[in-house]
Amino acid sequence: MCMHPDLEAFLDLVAAAGRDPMHRQPLAIARAEYDRAARDLDDTTDAVAEIRHCAVPCRDSATVAARLYLPQQPQRGAGLPVLLYFHGGGYTVGGLDSHDGLCRALCARTPCAVLSVAYRLAPEHKFPTACNDAEDAYLWLLEHGRALGLDTRRIATGGDSAGGTLATALALMARDATWPKPRAQVLLYPCTSASQDTASHRRYASGYLLEGDTLQWMYAHYLRNDDDREDRRFAPLEAPDLRGLPAAFVGLAEHDVLLDEGLGYAERLKAAGVPTTVVVYEGMVHDFARLANVVPEAAQRVRSEMAAFLARAFTRCD
């Protein structure tokens, strides 16, 4: 299917503006542009009851900021189920503000609490700092969730792009450490492969929002050496065994360099017996879920489908 005409027109406007692609910008400018674009292009109208600001302690005595969204119509009874969310941005850009609209939507539509974590970014913090921060946030949530009114028996992990990688890598870590495992995982176009050599990487390397060169620029900032590429915390497809992971929603964009590795990961999950829902959104490009002011129908659809998946997972009796 062809790219959605509104996306095509949007990308034409971006090209006509003559801005350098992200990988040719100074990092500070790339970060500012990423956040500014979110304010202009996303929908933040989903209403929540309250937003609390948290500080999550990390193993190296640092702290990372987190934002706890609470729904207007919480489920009655025990504490609120909670989605632990990790933003995208290739481990180098993005944060709490860039993903505010998406987190609000998932909070309001599920409904559930959403804890969005501002894990530390590269190149200031190389691999595996983001993974360690994700793990520390999960353990902090398990320990302190009840005091925040949350049901720590009903935690899901989620994220988009690199955040999706963190979410599923965390599910692997929880399984192997025999911690209470997440109830579900919601993954939007996750990075899953050690190498970027699939047909979709070649087909969509240029002109489809996420440039192949930008992806490699992000990875060069994040990874310490080539050996890190083989680590399953960076490339979950390298994990020898995916059995025992929580049920997964895998949402992918048709015109995305990450399409094939996302499909490959979904197939590995299914083969391992993990209940997996995979949806390829036709005509879409990477990051479309945050382009609600450009492709509102598709962005609202994926948000609602993720929320419906979470609602089912949170109400399931295990």
N, C-alpha and C positions, 0 to 999 in steps of 0.2 A: 504494500500500500504506500502511496505517496505521503510525504510529510503533510501534516495538517496545514491548510493554507494560512491560518492565522500565525502559526509558528514560523512558516516560511517568510511571511511578511515581516514579522518581528526580527528574524535573523537578518533579513535584507536591510532593515533600518539600522541594526547594530553594525553591519558591515559598512553601510554608507556613512556612519558617523566617524569612521576612521580610527576608532580606538584600537590600541595594540591589544592582542590577545593576552590573557592573563600571564602566560609564561614569559612574555616580554616586558612585563611591568615590574617595577620595584615592589617588593613584597608588601610594604606598608600601603601602597596605593591599591594593589590587588585586593587586600583585605577590606579596605574602605569601600572600594567599588562593589565588592560582593555584598556587603551589608547594605549599601545604598540601593542596589538593585532589588534586594528583598523588600525594602520599604515601598518601592515603586511598583513592583510586579506581583506582589502576593496579596492575598485577602486575609485580613486579621479581624474579621467581624464576628467570628464565632465567640459567643459570650461564655465566660467562665465566672465562677463565684468569687474566686480569690486567687491571687498569685503570691506565693511566699518565696523569699530569697534565702537560700541555704548555703552553708560553707561545708564542703566535704573534705575531711582530712585524708591525706595521702601517705603512703608508706615512707616517703622521704622527708616528712614533716612539713611539706607544702600543703596548701589547700586549693581546691578548685571550686568555682562558683557553680551553683545549680539553681534552677528555677522550678518550683513546685506549683503546678496548675491544679486547681480543685474545681470540680464540675458544679453547676448550679443545681442539678437534679441527681444527687448521689443515690446509689443503690442503698436500700434500707438494710438494716441488720448490722453485721460485723463491719470492720473497717473497709475503706475503699480499696478496690483493686488498683494497681498502679503499673503504668508503662514507664520503664526506665529507657529514656530516649537519648541517642547519640547523633548529633548533627553531621551532615556531610560537609565536604570542602577539601577532600584530598589530604587530610591531616594538617593542612597549612592555613586554611581560611575558614571563616564561619564561626558561629558561636550562638549564644542564647537569642540574640535579637534576629539573626538571619533566619531562624527556624521558629519564630514566635507564632506565625500564622498556622503552620502545620501542627504544632503542639496544641494550640488552642482548639483546632478542629478535632483532633483525636480525643482530647479531654471532653469536649462538649458532646460529641456524637456517640462515644462508646456507651455511656459516660464512665470515665475513670479518672483517677489522678494521673498526671504525667510529670515525671521528674526529668527535666532536661539538664544535661551535664555539660559544662564547658571544660572538657578535658584539654590538657595542654597541647599546644600546637608546635609543629616543626617549622623551621629548622632549630628553633631555640630548644626544643625538646624532641629528640630523636626517638625512633623505635627502640624499646617497646613502651615508652612513657604513656602514650595514649591508651594502650592495652592495660597497663597497670592502673591508670586512673579509672578506667571502666570497671576493672575488678574491684578496686577500692570503693567505688561508688556503690556497687552491688552489695558488698559486705556491710557498708555503712547503712544502706537501706534495710538490709535484713536485721541489723541491730537496732536501728532507731525508728523504723517505719511505724511500729505500733504507737509510739509516742506522738507521731504526726497524724494519727488517725487512719493509718493505712493497714491493709491486710497483707502481711508479708507472705502468706500462703498463696497469694494471687498476684504474682509479679510477672510481667512480660518484658522482654527486651526488644528494642526496635531502633531503627536508624535508616538513613538514606546514604547511598554511595559508601564512602569510607566509614560513616556511622553504622551502616548495615553490616559492614565487616566486623566492627567492634561488637555489635550486638550478637552476631552468631558465634564469634570467637569467644565471647563471654559465656554463651551457652555451652560451648565445648569445655571451657575451663571449669564451669560449675559441675558438669557431669563428671569430669575426671577428678576433681577435688572432693567429690561426694558432698557438696553443699546442697541445700535445697535448690532444686533446679527451677528455672523459669517455667511458667505455665505455657507460654507461647513465645514466638519470635516473629516480628513483622519487619521484613527486609525490602527496602526500595532500591532497586538497581545496585546491589552490593558489588564491591570489588572482591573477587574470590580467587583469582589466578596468580600464580607466580610470574607468568609471562604474558605479554600482550601481543599474541600472534594469531588470534582467531580471525575468521572471515569478517566478523562485525568490526573488529579493530581496524582492518584494512578498509572496509566499506565506508565507515563513518568517521575516519580519522580527521577530517576537516570539513567545516561548514555545518556542523550539527550540535552546536553549543559547547559540548565538552570536546576540546581538541585532543587528539592523540599526543601532541607535543606538550600540552598543558598537563595531561595525566602523568607523563614521565617527569616533568618539572616538579610536580608535587611529590612523586615517589623519590626523586633525587634529594629533595629537602628532608624527607622523612626517614629513609633507610640509611643505615650506617654502612652497609656493604652488601654484596650480592648474596651472601648467605642468608640475610634477613628475608630475602624474597621467598625462600623455601620454608619459612616458618609459618605454621598453620594459623598463627595469630594475624599474619598479614595476608596469607593466601589459604583460606579454609579448604580449598580443593586439595591441598596437600595433606590434609588430615587423613590417615589411613582408614579410619572407622568413624562414621557419622551416626551409628546406632545410638539410640537412647536420647537423642536430642528432642526438644519440645516441638510441637506442631508449628509449622511455618507458613507464613504468607509471603510469597516472593512476587513483588510487582516490578515489571520490567518495561522499558521503553523500546519500541520497535527500531527507532533510528538512534541507536546508542552504541558507542564502542564497547560498552560493558554487557551488551545483550547476550552474546554467546556464553560468556563465562557465568552469567546469571542463570541461563538455562542449564548449563552443565552442573551447576551446584544444586539446582532444584531437582534434577534427575538423580544426582547422587543421594540427596535426602530421601527421595522416594524409594530408591533401591535399598536404602538402609532401613526402610520400614517407618520412616518419619512421615506422619500425615502432612501433606504439603499441598497448598493451594498456589498455583502459579498463574499469573495473568500477564500477558503481553499487551500493552496499551498501544493500539495501532495509531500510526501517524505521529507518535510522540517522540521527543528527544529527552536526553538526560536532564534531570532536575525539573521535569514538567510539573511535578506535584507542588512545587512552590511558584508556579507561574499562573496563579489563579486569575490574574487580571489579563492574561494573554489567551489562555485556553481554559476558561472557567468550567466548561462541562467536564473535560477530562480531569482537571485537578480536583473538582468536587467529587467526581466519581471515585477516584482512587482513595480519597480521604474517607468517604463513606464506606467503601469496601474494606479498608483496613479496620475501621471502627467496628463494622459488623463482625469481622473475624475475631477481633479482640473481645467483643461482647460475648460471643459464643464460647470462647476459651475461658473467660472469667466465670461463666455460669455453669461450665461443665463440671460434673462431679467426678473426681479422680479417686 
